[in-house]
Amino acid sequence: MAEAAGLTSEEAAELQKSIVAACQETFESLTGEHPHLTVTLMRYPDRIEIAIAHEGDAAPAVGLDRIAGFATQVGAAGGLGGVDRVQYETRGGLAITRLTKYLGHLSPNQ
């Protein structure tokens, strides 16, 4: 999906690594009572969004330390390379972490 949206192979690989890392971290939050993880990928004209949702623990899919690392240094160790924005919300018993990769030179303010 990432390459079809215009990302280079390297950019797509970085995005994929971040998605896999976020999913692996979420597995630690799953319990016998709430064993399911849902990953939804959506492509929009200006971005790709990946929503990682799970029931139970209201913690983000990606640890707060990684989100903080992302906020201070995009792509640095502790951050999420290949991701431009990380959002977190709880809704109806679900903890949802949304990873966004903007396409082209668009920014969230454009």
MOPAC internal coordinates of N, CA, C and O (Angstrom, degrees):
PM7 1SCF
backbone

  N    0.0000 0     0.00 0     0.00 0    0    0    0
  C    1.4447 1     0.00 0     0.00 0    1    0    0
  C    1.5340 1   110.44 1     0.00 0    2    1    0
  O    1.2310 1   120.63 1   138.25 1    3    2    1
  N    1.3217 1   116.41 1   -41.75 1    3    2    1
  C    1.4644 1   120.41 1  -177.21 1    5    3    2
  C    1.5323 1   111.42 1   -64.18 1    6    5    3
  O    1.2310 1   120.28 1   135.55 1    7    6    5
  N    1.3143 1   117.06 1   -44.45 1    7    6    5
  C    1.4627 1   119.68 1   179.58 1    9    7    6
  C    1.5226 1   110.70 1   -68.21 1   10    9    7
  O    1.2310 1   120.09 1   142.66 1   11   10    9
  N    1.3312 1   117.43 1   -37.34 1   11   10    9
  C    1.4637 1   120.75 1   177.43 1   13   11   10
  C    1.5275 1   111.20 1   -65.19 1   14   13   11
  O    1.2310 1   120.51 1   154.72 1   15   14   13
  N    1.3384 1   116.62 1   -25.28 1   15   14   13
  C    1.4626 1   121.43 1   178.96 1   17   15   14
  C    1.5307 1   112.09 1   -84.55 1   18   17   15
  O    1.2310 1   120.38 1   176.73 1   19   18   17
  N    1.3401 1   116.88 1    -3.27 1   19   18   17
  C    1.4553 1   120.14 1   176.24 1   21   19   18
  C    1.5160 1   115.85 1   108.19 1   22   21   19
  O    1.2310 1   119.61 1  -178.06 1   23   22   21
  N    1.3281 1   118.36 1     1.94 1   23   22   21
  C    1.4573 1   120.06 1   177.85 1   25   23   22
  C    1.5265 1   109.40 1   -77.96 1   26   25   23
  O    1.2310 1   120.76 1   -28.69 1   27   26   25
  N    1.3128 1   116.15 1   151.31 1   27   26   25
  C    1.4597 1   120.10 1   175.94 1   29   27   26
  C    1.5219 1   109.04 1   -72.30 1   30   29   27
  O    1.2310 1   120.61 1   -12.88 1   31   30   29
  N    1.3056 1   116.44 1   167.12 1   31   30   29
  C    1.4638 1   120.69 1   177.74 1   33   31   30
  C    1.5237 1   111.28 1   -59.38 1   34   33   31
  O    1.2310 1   120.67 1   141.35 1   35   34   33
  N    1.3288 1   116.32 1   -38.65 1   35   34   33
  C    1.4635 1   121.00 1   179.75 1   37   35   34
  C    1.5271 1   110.82 1   -67.07 1   38   37   35
  O    1.2310 1   120.22 1   136.38 1   39   38   37
  N    1.3365 1   117.19 1   -43.62 1   39   38   37
  C    1.4605 1   121.00 1   178.82 1   41   39   38
  C    1.5321 1   110.75 1   -64.50 1   42   41   39
  O    1.2310 1   120.83 1   139.45 1   43   42   41
  N    1.3173 1   116.02 1   -40.55 1   43   42   41
  C    1.4648 1   120.32 1   178.69 1   45   43   42
  C    1.5273 1   110.46 1   -64.49 1   46   45   43
  O    1.2310 1   120.23 1   140.52 1   47   46   45
  N    1.3260 1   117.16 1   -39.48 1   47   46   45
  C    1.4656 1   120.92 1   179.39 1   49   47   46
  C    1.5253 1   110.78 1   -65.67 1   50   49   47
  O    1.2310 1   119.95 1   138.98 1   51   50   49
  N    1.3315 1   117.69 1   -41.02 1   51   50   49
  C    1.4744 1   120.96 1   177.73 1   53   51   50
  C    1.5171 1   111.01 1   -63.76 1   54   53   51
  O    1.2310 1   120.24 1   137.69 1   55   54   53
  N    1.3193 1   117.14 1   -42.31 1   55   54   53
  C    1.4617 1   121.28 1   177.98 1   57   55   54
  C    1.5248 1   109.88 1   -62.66 1   58   57   55
  O    1.2310 1   120.56 1   135.69 1   59   58   57
  N    1.3174 1   116.54 1   -44.31 1   59   58   57
  C    1.4590 1   121.01 1   179.14 1   61   59   58
  C    1.5280 1   111.18 1   -60.33 1   62   61   59
  O    1.2310 1   120.00 1   136.28 1   63   62   61
  N    1.3246 1   117.61 1   -43.72 1   63   62   61
  C    1.4658 1   121.65 1   178.72 1   65   63   62
  C    1.5305 1   110.88 1   -59.40 1   66   65   63
  O    1.2310 1   120.57 1   138.28 1   67   66   65
  N    1.3258 1   116.51 1   -41.72 1   67   66   65
  C    1.4612 1   120.30 1  -179.59 1   69   67   66
  C    1.5219 1   111.58 1   -66.80 1   70   69   67
  O    1.2310 1   120.56 1   140.45 1   71   70   69
  N    1.3228 1   116.53 1   -39.55 1   71   70   69
  C    1.4676 1   120.42 1   178.89 1   73   71   70
  C    1.5249 1   109.96 1   -64.75 1   74   73   71
  O    1.2310 1   120.41 1   134.10 1   75   74   73
  N    1.3155 1   116.83 1   -45.90 1   75   74   73
  C    1.4620 1   120.92 1   179.79 1   77   75   74
  C    1.5279 1   110.25 1   -62.60 1   78   77   75
  O    1.2310 1   119.91 1   136.41 1   79   78   77
  N    1.3313 1   117.77 1   -43.59 1   79   78   77
  C    1.4690 1   121.05 1   179.84 1   81   79   78
  C    1.5265 1   110.80 1   -62.53 1   82   81   79
  O    1.2310 1   120.09 1   137.91 1   83   82   81
  N    1.3245 1   117.44 1   -42.09 1   83   82   81
  C    1.4660 1   120.87 1   179.09 1   85   83   82
  C    1.5289 1   110.76 1   -64.41 1   86   85   83
  O    1.2310 1   120.21 1   139.39 1   87   86   85
  N    1.3260 1   117.20 1   -40.61 1   87   86   85
  C    1.4675 1   120.64 1   178.32 1   89   87   86
  C    1.5267 1   110.50 1   -65.26 1   90   89   87
  O    1.2310 1   120.30 1   137.50 1   91   90   89
  N    1.3283 1   117.03 1   -42.50 1   91   90   89
  C    1.4610 1   120.13 1   179.43 1   93   91   90
  C    1.5247 1   110.94 1   -62.02 1   94   93   91
  O    1.2310 1   119.85 1   140.39 1   95   94   93
  N    1.3267 1   117.89 1   -39.61 1   95   94   93
  C    1.4575 1   120.40 1   177.17 1   97   95   94
  C    1.5172 1   111.15 1   -65.58 1   98   97   95
  O    1.2310 1   120.42 1   143.86 1   99   98   97
  N    1.3148 1   116.80 1   -36.14 1   99   98   97
  C    1.4632 1   120.77 1  -179.33 1  101   99   98
  C    1.5162 1   111.25 1   -67.14 1  102  101   99
  O    1.2310 1   119.92 1   146.09 1  103  102  101
  N    1.3288 1   117.76 1   -33.91 1  103  102  101
  C    1.4617 1   120.55 1   179.12 1  105  103  102
  C    1.5289 1   111.14 1   -53.97 1  106  105  103
  O    1.2310 1   120.14 1   148.58 1  107  106  105
  N    1.3449 1   117.34 1   -31.42 1  107  106  105
  C    1.4565 1   121.55 1   179.60 1  109  107  106
  C    1.5286 1   111.49 1   -67.17 1  110  109  107
  O    1.2310 1   119.84 1   156.86 1  111  110  109
  N    1.3304 1   117.92 1   -23.14 1  111  110  109
  C    1.4655 1   121.76 1  -179.23 1  113  111  110
  C    1.5212 1   112.73 1   -88.42 1  114  113  111
  O    1.2310 1   120.16 1   167.30 1  115  114  113
  N    1.3111 1   117.30 1   -12.70 1  115  114  113
  C    1.4584 1   120.23 1  -178.45 1  117  115  114
  C    1.5267 1   110.17 1   -74.52 1  118  117  115
  O    1.2310 1   120.98 1   -34.73 1  119  118  117
  N    1.3186 1   115.73 1   145.27 1  119  118  117
  C    1.4591 1   121.55 1   179.82 1  121  119  118
  C    1.5232 1   109.32 1  -127.91 1  122  121  119
  O    1.2310 1   120.48 1    -9.50 1  123  122  121
  N    1.3241 1   116.68 1   170.50 1  123  122  121
  C    1.4545 1   120.96 1   176.14 1  125  123  122
  C    1.5119 1   111.88 1   -61.47 1  126  125  123
  O    1.2310 1   120.87 1   148.50 1  127  126  125
  N    1.3137 1   115.94 1   -31.50 1  127  126  125
  C    1.4569 1   121.07 1   178.45 1  129  127  126
  C    1.5304 1   111.70 1   -75.06 1  130  129  127
  O    1.2310 1   120.72 1   147.72 1  131  130  129
  N    1.3367 1   116.22 1   -32.28 1  131  130  129
  C    1.4726 1   122.35 1  -179.87 1  133  131  130
  C    1.5389 1   108.44 1  -133.52 1  134  133  131
  O    1.2310 1   120.34 1  -102.46 1  135  134  133
  N    1.3419 1   116.96 1    77.54 1  135  134  133
  C    1.4630 1   120.09 1  -172.47 1  137  135  134
  C    1.5281 1   116.08 1   -89.04 1  138  137  135
  O    1.2310 1   119.41 1  -173.97 1  139  138  137
  N    1.3344 1   118.73 1     6.03 1  139  138  137
  C    1.4606 1   119.79 1  -171.57 1  141  139  138
  C    1.5223 1   113.34 1  -106.70 1  142  141  139
  O    1.2310 1   121.78 1   -36.56 1  143  142  141
  N    1.3150 1   114.19 1   143.44 1  143  142  141
  C    1.4587 1   124.04 1   175.80 1  145  143  142
  C    1.5208 1   106.51 1  -124.09 1  146  145  143
  O    1.2310 1   120.32 1   -48.40 1  147  146  145
  N    1.3161 1   116.99 1   131.60 1  147  146  145
  C    1.4610 1   120.75 1   177.61 1  149  147  146
  C    1.5231 1   108.80 1  -116.24 1  150  149  147
  O    1.2310 1   120.71 1   -50.91 1  151  150  149
  N    1.3167 1   116.24 1   129.09 1  151  150  149
  C    1.4631 1   121.98 1   177.86 1  153  151  150
  C    1.5256 1   107.41 1  -119.42 1  154  153  151
  O    1.2310 1   120.82 1   -56.24 1  155  154  153
  N    1.3309 1   116.03 1   123.76 1  155  154  153
  C    1.4575 1   121.40 1  -179.46 1  157  155  154
  C    1.5188 1   108.72 1  -121.49 1  158  157  155
  O    1.2310 1   120.54 1   -52.69 1  159  158  157
  N    1.3279 1   116.58 1   127.31 1  159  158  157
  C    1.4585 1   121.68 1   176.36 1  161  159  158
  C    1.5190 1   108.31 1  -107.50 1  162  161  159
  O    1.2310 1   120.88 1   -48.73 1  163  162  161
  N    1.3304 1   115.93 1   131.27 1  163  162  161
  C    1.4635 1   121.72 1   179.49 1  165  163  162
  C    1.5210 1   108.09 1  -129.16 1  166  165  163
  O    1.2310 1   120.97 1   -44.83 1  167  166  165
  N    1.3214 1   115.76 1   135.17 1  167  166  165
  C    1.4671 1   120.32 1   176.50 1  169  167  166
  C    1.5158 1   108.46 1  -111.22 1  170  169  167
  O    1.2310 1   121.33 1   -52.10 1  171  170  169
  N    1.3225 1   115.06 1   127.90 1  171  170  169
  C    1.4575 1   123.70 1   176.58 1  173  171  170
  C    1.5279 1   107.31 1  -116.54 1  174  173  171
  O    1.2310 1   119.43 1   -12.48 1  175  174  173
  N    1.3247 1   118.69 1   167.52 1  175  174  173
  C    1.4716 1   119.53 1  -179.34 1  177  175  174
  C    1.5318 1   113.65 1   -58.01 1  178  177  175
  O    1.2310 1   120.22 1   148.62 1  179  178  177
  N    1.3344 1   117.19 1   -31.38 1  179  178  177
  C    1.4610 1   120.42 1  -175.02 1  181  179  178
  C    1.5197 1   114.93 1  -110.92 1  182  181  179
  O    1.2310 1   119.58 1   178.31 1  183  182  181
  N    1.3544 1   118.41 1    -1.69 1  183  182  181
  C    1.4530 1   119.48 1  -174.83 1  185  183  182
  C    1.5312 1   111.96 1  -164.90 1  186  185  183
  O    1.2310 1   122.15 1   -14.25 1  187  186  185
  N    1.3242 1   113.49 1   165.75 1  187  186  185
  C    1.4587 1   122.67 1   169.46 1  189  187  186
  C    1.5240 1   106.03 1  -117.87 1  190  189  187
  O    1.2310 1   120.57 1   -48.49 1  191  190  189
  N    1.3281 1   116.51 1   131.51 1  191  190  189
  C    1.4608 1   120.79 1   177.65 1  193  191  190
  C    1.5179 1   109.17 1  -119.20 1  194  193  191
  O    1.2310 1   121.51 1   -42.72 1  195  194  193
  N    1.3298 1   114.71 1   137.28 1  195  194  193
  C    1.4528 1   121.96 1   177.26 1  197  195  194
  C    1.5191 1   106.41 1  -120.87 1  198  197  195
  O    1.2310 1   120.34 1   -62.52 1  199  198  197
  N    1.3284 1   116.95 1   117.48 1  199  198  197
  C    1.4688 1   122.17 1   178.47 1  201  199  198
  C    1.5181 1   108.32 1  -104.27 1  202  201  199
  O    1.2310 1   120.81 1   -55.18 1  203  202  201
  N    1.3259 1   116.06 1   124.82 1  203  202  201
  C    1.4597 1   122.55 1   178.76 1  205  203  202
  C    1.5249 1   106.06 1  -113.29 1  206  205  203
  O    1.2310 1   120.49 1   -63.61 1  207  206  205
  N    1.3317 1   116.67 1   116.39 1  207  206  205
  C    1.4634 1   120.53 1  -174.64 1  209  207  206
  C    1.5249 1   111.16 1  -126.70 1  210  209  207
  O    1.2310 1   121.74 1   -35.91 1  211  210  209
  N    1.3363 1   114.28 1   144.09 1  211  210  209
  C    1.4622 1   120.18 1   174.55 1  213  211  210
  C    1.5204 1   109.19 1  -150.22 1  214  213  211
  O    1.2310 1   120.99 1   -26.11 1  215  214  213
  N    1.3261 1   115.72 1   153.89 1  215  214  213
  C    1.4632 1   121.38 1   178.41 1  217  215  214
  C    1.5169 1   109.89 1   -88.96 1  218  217  215
  O    1.2310 1   121.54 1   -14.65 1  219  218  217
  N    1.3346 1   114.67 1   165.35 1  219  218  217
  C    1.4592 1   119.40 1   174.36 1  221  219  218
  C    1.4994 1   112.02 1    95.10 1  222  221  219
  O    1.2310 1   120.73 1    60.72 1  223  222  221
  N    1.3322 1   116.21 1  -119.28 1  223  222  221
  C    1.4595 1   122.56 1  -176.93 1  225  223  222
  C    1.5164 1   110.53 1   -51.28 1  226  225  223
  O    1.2310 1   120.36 1   -50.11 1  227  226  225
  N    1.3148 1   116.92 1   129.89 1  227  226  225
  C    1.4633 1   120.98 1  -177.29 1  229  227  226
  C    1.5217 1   112.63 1   -84.42 1  230  229  227
  O    1.2310 1   119.88 1  -163.12 1  231  230  229
  N    1.3169 1   117.83 1    16.88 1  231  230  229
  C    1.4607 1   121.13 1   179.52 1  233  231  230
  C    1.5299 1   110.35 1   -79.78 1  234  233  231
  O    1.2310 1   120.12 1   -29.17 1  235  234  233
  N    1.3363 1   117.38 1   150.83 1  235  234  233
  C    1.4719 1   119.72 1   176.56 1  237  235  234
  C    1.5224 1   111.53 1   -61.21 1  238  237  235
  O    1.2310 1   120.99 1   -24.94 1  239  238  237
  N    1.3211 1   115.72 1   155.06 1  239  238  237
  C    1.4590 1   120.78 1   177.41 1  241  239  238
  C    1.5238 1   110.51 1   -62.58 1  242  241  239
  O    1.2310 1   120.88 1   144.31 1  243  242  241
  N    1.3103 1   115.92 1   -35.69 1  243  242  241
  C    1.4519 1   121.86 1   178.08 1  245  243  242
  C    1.5135 1   106.42 1  -102.30 1  246  245  243
  O    1.2310 1   120.21 1   -48.17 1  247  246  245
  N    1.3168 1   117.20 1   131.83 1  247  246  245
  C    1.4592 1   120.69 1  -178.80 1  249  247  246
  C    1.5254 1   112.15 1   -55.24 1  250  249  247
  O    1.2310 1   121.02 1   -33.42 1  251  250  249
  N    1.3209 1   115.65 1   146.58 1  251  250  249
  C    1.4612 1   120.40 1  -178.95 1  253  251  250
  C    1.5221 1   111.82 1   -59.49 1  254  253  251
  O    1.2310 1   120.10 1   149.63 1  255  254  253
  N    1.3306 1   117.41 1   -30.37 1  255  254  253
  C    1.4587 1   119.65 1   177.86 1  257  255  254
  C    1.5230 1   111.09 1   -64.95 1  258  257  255
  O    1.2310 1   120.36 1   143.44 1  259  258  257
  N    1.3457 1   116.92 1   -36.56 1  259  258  257
  C    1.4720 1   119.52 1   178.07 1  261  259  258
  C    1.5198 1   110.68 1   -72.66 1  262  261  259
  O    1.2310 1   120.37 1   141.80 1  263  262  261
  N    1.3408 1   116.90 1   -38.20 1  263  262  261
  C    1.4644 1   119.76 1   177.24 1  265  263  262
  C    1.5202 1   109.53 1   -63.04 1  266  265  263
  O    1.2310 1   120.20 1   137.11 1  267  266  265
  N    1.3249 1   117.21 1   -42.89 1  267  266  265
  C    1.4657 1   121.00 1   178.67 1  269  267  266
  C    1.5246 1   110.12 1   -63.22 1  270  269  267
  O    1.2310 1   120.22 1   139.02 1  271  270  269
  N    1.3318 1   117.19 1   -40.98 1  271  270  269
  C    1.4642 1   120.62 1   176.97 1  273  271  270
  C    1.5149 1   111.14 1   -63.13 1  274  273  271
  O    1.2310 1   120.80 1   141.73 1  275  274  273
  N    1.3274 1   116.08 1   -38.27 1  275  274  273
  C    1.4578 1   121.07 1   177.56 1  277  275  274
  C    1.5158 1   110.25 1   -63.98 1  278  277  275
  O    1.2310 1   120.56 1   137.18 1  279  278  277
  N    1.3251 1   116.53 1   -42.82 1  279  278  277
  C    1.4614 1   120.88 1  -176.67 1  281  279  278
  C    1.5205 1   111.67 1   -65.01 1  282  281  279
  O    1.2310 1   120.24 1   147.09 1  283  282  281
  N    1.3285 1   117.15 1   -32.91 1  283  282  281
  C    1.4547 1   118.98 1  -177.33 1  285  283  282
  C    1.5191 1   113.18 1   -88.31 1  286  285  283
  O    1.2310 1   120.56 1   147.04 1  287  286  285
  N    1.3338 1   116.53 1   -32.96 1  287  286  285
  C    1.4635 1   119.50 1  -177.98 1  289  287  286
  C    1.5142 1   109.87 1  -147.48 1  290  289  287
  O    1.2310 1   120.06 1   -85.91 1  291  290  289
  N    1.3043 1   117.49 1    94.09 1  291  290  289
  C    1.4583 1   121.53 1   180.00 1  293  291  290
  C    1.5202 1   109.17 1   -59.18 1  294  293  291
  O    1.2310 1   121.12 1   -52.90 1  295  294  293
  N    1.3260 1   115.45 1   127.10 1  295  294  293
  C    1.4560 1   121.22 1   176.72 1  297  295  294
  C    1.5082 1   114.91 1    81.24 1  298  297  295
  O    1.2310 1   119.79 1   176.07 1  299  298  297
  N    1.3262 1   118.00 1    -3.93 1  299  298  297
  C    1.4582 1   120.01 1  -179.92 1  301  299  298
  C    1.5222 1   109.67 1   -81.82 1  302  301  299
  O    1.2310 1   120.78 1    -8.69 1  303  302  301
  N    1.3184 1   116.12 1   171.31 1  303  302  301
  C    1.4622 1   119.89 1   177.21 1  305  303  302
  C    1.5206 1   108.35 1   -57.13 1  306  305  303
  O    1.2310 1   121.03 1   -46.17 1  307  306  305
  N    1.3138 1   115.63 1   133.83 1  307  306  305
  C    1.4546 1   119.93 1  -177.75 1  309  307  306
  C    1.5092 1   112.10 1    92.56 1  310  309  307
  O    1.2310 1   120.33 1   164.66 1  311  310  309
  N    1.3231 1   116.97 1   -15.34 1  311  310  309
  C    1.4550 1   120.91 1   178.03 1  313  311  310
  C    1.5116 1   110.79 1   -98.04 1  314  313  311
  O    1.2310 1   121.00 1    13.34 1  315  314  313
  N    1.3153 1   115.70 1  -166.66 1  315  314  313
  C    1.4606 1   120.97 1  -179.99 1  317  315  314
  C    1.5206 1   108.57 1  -121.23 1  318  317  315
  O    1.2310 1   120.35 1   -87.39 1  319  318  317
  N    1.3236 1   116.95 1    92.61 1  319  318  317
  C    1.4497 1   120.52 1   178.76 1  321  319  318
  C    1.5185 1   111.06 1   -60.23 1  322  321  319
  O    1.2310 1   120.57 1   -38.00 1  323  322  321
  N    1.3097 1   116.52 1   142.00 1  323  322  321
  C    1.4548 1   120.16 1   178.94 1  325  323  322
  C    1.5124 1   114.15 1    87.56 1  326  325  323
  O    1.2310 1   119.79 1   173.18 1  327  326  325
  N    1.3295 1   118.00 1    -6.82 1  327  326  325
  C    1.4580 1   122.26 1  -179.81 1  329  327  326
  C    1.5205 1   108.52 1  -112.26 1  330  329  327
  O    1.2310 1   120.49 1   -44.57 1  331  330  329
  N    1.3416 1   116.66 1   135.43 1  331  330  329
  C    1.4564 1   121.01 1  -179.21 1  333  331  330
  C    1.5229 1   113.61 1   -95.46 1  334  333  331
  O    1.2310 1   120.61 1   156.81 1  335  334  333
  N    1.3321 1   116.43 1   -23.19 1  335  334  333
  C    1.4656 1   119.34 1  -176.13 1  337  335  334
  C    1.5265 1   109.45 1  -152.32 1  338  337  335
  O    1.2310 1   120.92 1   -38.71 1  339  338  337
  N    1.3338 1   115.85 1   141.29 1  339  338  337
  C    1.4609 1   121.98 1   175.60 1  341  339  338
  C    1.5236 1   107.26 1  -124.98 1  342  341  339
  O    1.2310 1   120.77 1   -52.21 1  343  342  341
  N    1.3441 1   116.13 1   127.79 1  343  342  341
  C    1.4563 1   122.06 1   177.77 1  345  343  342
  C    1.5135 1   108.65 1  -125.91 1  346  345  343
  O    1.2310 1   120.60 1   -28.03 1  347  346  345
  N    1.3263 1   116.46 1   151.97 1  347  346  345
  C    1.4509 1   121.57 1  -179.71 1  349  347  346
  C    1.5215 1   109.63 1  -138.19 1  350  349  347
  O    1.2310 1   120.68 1   -40.28 1  351  350  349
  N    1.3285 1   116.30 1   139.72 1  351  350  349
  C    1.4657 1   121.06 1   176.33 1  353  351  350
  C    1.5204 1   109.30 1  -153.29 1  354  353  351
  O    1.2310 1   121.18 1   -20.49 1  355  354  353
  N    1.3214 1   115.34 1   159.51 1  355  354  353
  C    1.4548 1   120.81 1   169.77 1  357  355  354
  C    1.5159 1   106.37 1  -118.26 1  358  357  355
  O    1.2310 1   121.56 1   -39.45 1  359  358  357
  N    1.3308 1   114.62 1   140.55 1  359  358  357
  C    1.4664 1   119.92 1  -178.65 1  361  359  358
  C    1.5205 1   108.98 1  -154.65 1  362  361  359
  O    1.2310 1   120.60 1   -56.65 1  363  362  361
  N    1.3305 1   116.46 1   123.35 1  363  362  361
  C    1.4585 1   121.16 1   175.62 1  365  363  362
  C    1.5171 1   114.15 1    54.97 1  366  365  363
  O    1.2310 1   119.80 1  -139.02 1  367  366  365
  N    1.3274 1   117.98 1    40.98 1  367  366  365
  C    1.4553 1   120.94 1   179.76 1  369  367  366
  C    1.5164 1   114.73 1    82.07 1  370  369  367
  O    1.2310 1   120.02 1  -177.57 1  371  370  369
  N    1.3233 1   117.56 1     2.43 1  371  370  369
  C    1.4679 1   122.11 1   178.24 1  373  371  370
  C    1.5222 1   110.53 1  -105.42 1  374  373  371
  O    1.2310 1   120.74 1   -39.42 1  375  374  373
  N    1.3132 1   116.19 1   140.58 1  375  374  373
  C    1.4589 1   122.29 1   169.07 1  377  375  374
  C    1.5289 1   105.44 1  -100.47 1  378  377  375
  O    1.2310 1   120.49 1   -57.30 1  379  378  377
  N    1.3221 1   116.67 1   122.70 1  379  378  377
  C    1.4692 1   121.15 1  -175.39 1  381  379  378
  C    1.5232 1   109.40 1  -122.12 1  382  381  379
  O    1.2310 1   120.93 1   -55.19 1  383  382  381
  N    1.3142 1   115.82 1   124.81 1  383  382  381
  C    1.4594 1   121.67 1   173.31 1  385  383  382
  C    1.5223 1   106.51 1  -112.48 1  386  385  383
  O    1.2310 1   120.74 1   -51.65 1  387  386  385
  N    1.3294 1   116.19 1   128.35 1  387  386  385
  C    1.4567 1   121.15 1  -177.37 1  389  387  386
  C    1.5347 1   108.90 1  -115.13 1  390  389  387
  O    1.2310 1   121.05 1   -57.57 1  391  390  389
  N    1.3215 1   115.59 1   122.43 1  391  390  389
  C    1.4622 1   122.73 1   176.34 1  393  391  390
  C    1.5255 1   107.43 1  -102.65 1  394  393  391
  O    1.2310 1   120.18 1   -48.77 1  395  394  393
  N    1.3225 1   117.26 1   131.23 1  395  394  393
  C    1.4615 1   120.92 1  -177.99 1  397  395  394
  C    1.5202 1   110.21 1  -123.50 1  398  397  395
  O    1.2310 1   121.37 1   -46.14 1  399  398  397
  N    1.3208 1   114.98 1   133.86 1  399  398  397
  C    1.4593 1   122.76 1   172.99 1  401  399  398
  C    1.5150 1   106.95 1  -118.75 1  402  401  399
  O    1.2310 1   120.75 1   -63.26 1  403  402  401
  N    1.3429 1   116.17 1   116.74 1  403  402  401
  C    1.4690 1   120.06 1   179.12 1  405  403  402
  C    1.5208 1   109.32 1   -81.67 1  406  405  403
  O    1.2310 1   120.88 1   -36.32 1  407  406  405
  N    1.3147 1   115.93 1   143.68 1  407  406  405
  C    1.4609 1   122.20 1  -178.21 1  409  407  406
  C    1.5115 1   110.04 1   -96.66 1  410  409  407
  O    1.2310 1   120.55 1   -35.83 1  411  410  409
  N    1.2989 1   116.56 1   144.17 1  411  410  409
  C    1.4593 1   120.72 1   178.91 1  413  411  410
  C    1.5093 1   110.90 1    67.12 1  414  413  411
  O    1.2310 1   121.25 1    35.69 1  415  414  413
  N    1.3228 1   115.22 1  -144.31 1  415  414  413
  C    1.4529 1   120.72 1  -176.84 1  417  415  414
  C    1.5121 1   111.18 1  -103.89 1  418  417  415
  O    1.2310 1   119.92 1  -160.41 1  419  418  417
  N    1.3262 1   117.77 1    19.59 1  419  418  417
  C    1.4507 1   120.60 1   179.50 1  421  419  418
  C    1.5188 1   110.12 1   -77.97 1  422  421  419
  O    1.2310 1   120.84 1   -36.71 1  423  422  421
  N    1.2983 1   116.01 1   143.29 1  423  422  421
  C    1.4536 1   121.08 1   175.06 1  425  423  422
  C    1.5118 1   108.10 1  -118.12 1  426  425  423
  O    1.2310 1   119.15 1   -12.91 1  427  426  425
  N    1.3374 1   119.22 1   167.09 1  427  426  425
  C    1.4481 1   120.77 1  -178.25 1  429  427  426
  C    1.5341 1   112.78 1   -61.85 1  430  429  427
  O    1.2310 1   119.43 1   164.01 1  431  430  429
  N    1.3191 1   118.69 1   -15.99 1  431  430  429
  C    1.4599 1   121.61 1  -178.61 1  433  431  430
  C    1.5190 1   113.10 1   -93.51 1  434  433  431
  O    1.2310 1   119.73 1   178.27 1  435  434  433
  N    1.3200 1   118.13 1    -1.73 1  435  434  433
  C    1.4613 1   121.03 1  -178.58 1  437  435  434
  C    1.5086 1   111.03 1   -97.61 1  438  437  435
  O    1.2310 1   120.10 1   180.00 1  439  438  437

